[in-house]
Amino acid sequence: MPDQLIKLPGVSTEVTIASEWFAERDKLVAEAGAVQTVECAEAFETAGDALKRITKTSNALETMRKDFARPFTQAAKIIKAASDQARKPLEDAKSDLRGKLAVYAEAEAERARAEAEDAERLAREDAERQLAEAEEAAALFGEDVTDLFKMENAPRKPTRFTPTADGVRVGKRVEFAVVDASAVPIAFWRVDESKIRAWLAANQERVMHATDAERAKLIPGVAVRVETTVTSR
């Protein structure tokens, strides 16, 4: 089979962040650092304007970063798609072989379990037989002869066999499937925070105007609070 050629979009070997952006960044950082406290409406307005310009400048570089990275991201996706397609026959064959190996390994494990049960049963029967013989001899000849009928402590050992092969490790893995969600103990439940956020958004007015004590009772087990935030526009 010939080599497979993967065509990639053109990408630059270098990207540039303009010196003007760094100059603006340093200016804004210095301006923000000069604000010690906000104690009046005029200071609030000045600091708010600085926040707005800082956000705008920072977001501008984030937009540039995405533009810089887009060709590389597209190239990575193209490479992955081509690699996944090339690997698919191998992955399918691997999955098929795993299934066949697991069937054999499980059959051998079942055989070993059955053999162990047979060995335990035979050992138990041997012990019972020897005890019966000793009791019978004691009844016929007295307790002095019981030493001649001491039980033999030679348990039968089952043959243990675990299938092995180079490059293959046989193990066990626990899997599960929920068959009745209503019967699952509450300790295994998970709180769906997306539903909580959706409920709070749908009842925003009620939440905003509630007292702290009332918010504590809105959703049992959930502490709801209202915080003041400041964002740039």
C-alpha positions in Angstrom: 0.0 0.0 0.0 1.5 3.4 -0.9 2.2 6.1 1.7 -0.8 8.2 2.7 -0.3 11.9 2.1 -2.1 14.2 4.6 -2.6 17.6 3.3 -2.5 20.4 5.9 -3.5 24.1 5.7 -0.7 26.6 5.4 0.7 27.6 8.7 3.2 30.3 9.6 6.5 29.5 11.2 6.2 32.5 13.4 3.7 35.0 14.7 4.0 38.5 16.0 2.5 40.5 18.8 2.9 44.2 17.9 5.0 46.4 20.1 2.1 48.9 20.2 0.0 46.3 22.1 2.8 45.9 24.7 3.0 49.7 25.1 -0.7 49.9 25.6 -0.6 47.0 28.1 2.1 48.6 30.2 0.3 52.0 30.2 -2.9 50.4 31.4 -1.2 48.3 34.1 0.5 51.4 35.4 -2.8 53.3 35.4 -4.6 50.5 37.3 -1.8 50.3 39.8 -2.2 54.0 40.6 -5.7 53.4 41.8 -5.4 52.8 45.6 -9.0 53.0 46.7 -12.3 54.1 45.2 -14.0 56.4 47.6 -16.2 58.7 45.5 -18.3 58.7 42.4 -15.7 60.4 40.3 -13.0 57.8 41.3 -15.5 55.1 40.5 -16.1 56.5 37.0 -12.3 56.8 36.4 -11.6 53.3 37.6 -14.5 51.9 35.6 -13.2 53.5 32.4 -9.7 52.0 33.1 -11.3 48.6 33.6 -13.2 48.9 30.3 -10.0 49.8 28.4 -8.0 47.0 30.1 -10.7 44.4 29.2 -10.8 45.6 25.6 -7.0 45.4 25.2 -6.8 42.0 26.9 -9.6 40.6 24.7 -7.9 42.0 21.6 -4.9 39.7 22.2 -7.1 36.8 23.0 -8.7 37.3 19.6 -5.3 37.4 18.0 -4.3 34.2 19.8 -7.3 32.4 18.4 -6.5 33.6 14.9 -2.8 32.5 15.3 -3.8 29.1 16.6 -6.7 28.4 14.1 -4.5 26.9 11.3 -2.6 24.7 13.8 -5.9 23.5 15.4 -7.3 22.7 12.0 -4.1 20.8 11.1 -4.3 18.8 14.3 -7.9 17.9 13.6 -7.0 16.8 10.0 -4.0 14.7 11.3 -6.2 13.0 14.0 -9.0 12.2 11.6 -6.6 10.6 9.1 -4.8 8.7 11.9 -8.1 7.5 13.3 -9.2 6.2 9.9 -5.9 4.5 9.3 -6.0 2.9 12.8 -9.6 1.7 12.6 -8.9 -1.8 11.1 -6.3 -2.4 13.9 -8.6 -1.2 16.6 -11.5 -3.3 15.3 -9.2 -6.4 15.2 -7.9 -5.6 18.7 -11.5 -5.4 20.0 -12.4 -8.7 18.3 -9.3 -10.5 19.7 -9.9 -9.1 23.2 -13.4 -10.6 23.1 -12.2 -14.0 22.0 -9.4 -14.1 24.6 -11.8 -13.0 27.3 -14.2 -15.9 26.4 -11.4 -18.4 26.7 -10.0 -16.9 29.9 -13.4 -16.9 31.6 -14.0 -20.5 30.5 -10.6 -21.5 32.1 -11.5 -19.6 35.3 -14.8 -21.4 35.5 -13.0 -24.7 35.1 -10.7 -23.9 37.9 -13.6 -22.9 40.1 -15.3 -26.2 39.4 -12.1 -28.2 40.1 -11.6 -26.4 43.4 -15.2 -27.3 44.4 -14.6 -30.9 43.5 -11.3 -31.0 45.5 -13.1 -29.6 48.6 -15.9 -32.1 48.2 -13.5 -35.0 47.9 -11.4 -33.8 50.9 -14.6 -33.5 53.0 -15.7 -37.0 52.0 -12.2 -38.4 52.9 -12.3 -36.8 56.3 -15.8 -38.1 57.0 -14.8 -41.6 55.9 -11.7 -41.6 58.1 -13.7 -40.3 61.1 -16.3 -43.0 60.5 -13.6 -45.7 60.4 -12.0 -44.5 63.6 -15.3 -44.4 65.4 -16.1 -47.9 64.2 -12.7 -49.3 65.3 -13.1 -47.6 68.7 -16.5 -49.3 69.2 -15.1 -52.7 68.2 -11.6 -52.7 69.8 -11.6 -49.8 72.3 -10.1 -46.3 72.4 -6.5 -47.7 72.4 -6.6 -48.6 68.7 -7.8 -45.2 67.5 -4.2 -44.1 66.8 -4.2 -46.7 64.0 -7.0 -44.8 62.3 -5.6 -41.2 62.5 -7.0 -39.1 59.7 -4.6 -38.4 56.9 -4.1 -34.7 56.4 -3.4 -34.7 52.7 -6.0 -32.3 51.1 -6.4 -32.6 47.4 -5.1 -29.6 45.6 -6.9 -28.5 42.5 -4.8 -27.7 39.4 -4.8 -23.9 39.0 -4.4 -22.6 35.4 -4.4 -19.1 34.2 -4.0 -18.7 30.5 -0.8 -16.7 29.6 0.7 -15.4 26.4 3.4 -12.9 25.6 2.0 -9.5 25.5 -1.3 -10.5 27.1 -2.4 -9.8 30.7 -5.5 -11.6 32.0 -7.3 -9.7 34.7 -10.7 -8.9 36.1 -12.6 -5.6 35.8 -15.8 -4.7 37.6 -18.5 -3.2 35.5 -22.0 -2.0 36.4 -25.3 -0.9 34.9 -28.0 1.0 36.7 -31.2 -1.0 36.3 -33.4 1.0 38.7 -32.3 4.5 39.4 -35.0 5.0 42.0 -33.5 2.2 44.1 -30.0 3.7 44.1 -29.0 4.9 47.6 -28.9 8.7 47.9 -25.1 8.6 48.7 -24.5 7.7 45.1 -26.6 10.6 43.7 -25.0 13.6 42.0 -26.3 17.2 42.3 -27.0 18.6 38.9 -25.7 22.2 39.2 -26.9 23.1 35.7 -30.5 22.6 36.9 -29.8 24.7 40.0 -28.4 27.5 37.8 -31.4 27.3 35.5 -33.8 27.5 38.3 -32.0 30.5 39.8 -32.0 32.3 36.4 -35.7 31.6 35.9 -36.5 33.0 39.4 -33.9 35.8 39.4 -36.3 38.5 40.6 -37.5 36.4 43.5 -33.9 35.6 44.5 -32.7 39.2 44.2 -35.5 40.6 46.5 -35.4 37.8 49.0 -33.8 38.2 52.4 -30.7 36.1 53.4 -33.0 33.9 55.6 -35.5 33.4 52.7 -32.7 32.6 50.3 -31.5 29.9 52.6 -34.8 28.1 52.2 -35.2 28.5 48.4 -33.6 25.2 47.5 -33.1 22.7 50.4 -29.4 21.9 50.9 -28.2 24.8 48.7 -26.8 28.1 50.1 -27.9 30.9 47.7 -26.3 34.3 48.0 -26.3 37.5 46.0 -22.9 39.0 45.3 -22.0 42.4 43.9 -19.9 42.2 40.7 -18.2 44.8 38.6 -17.6 44.1 34.9 -16.5 46.3 32.0 -18.8 47.2 29.2 
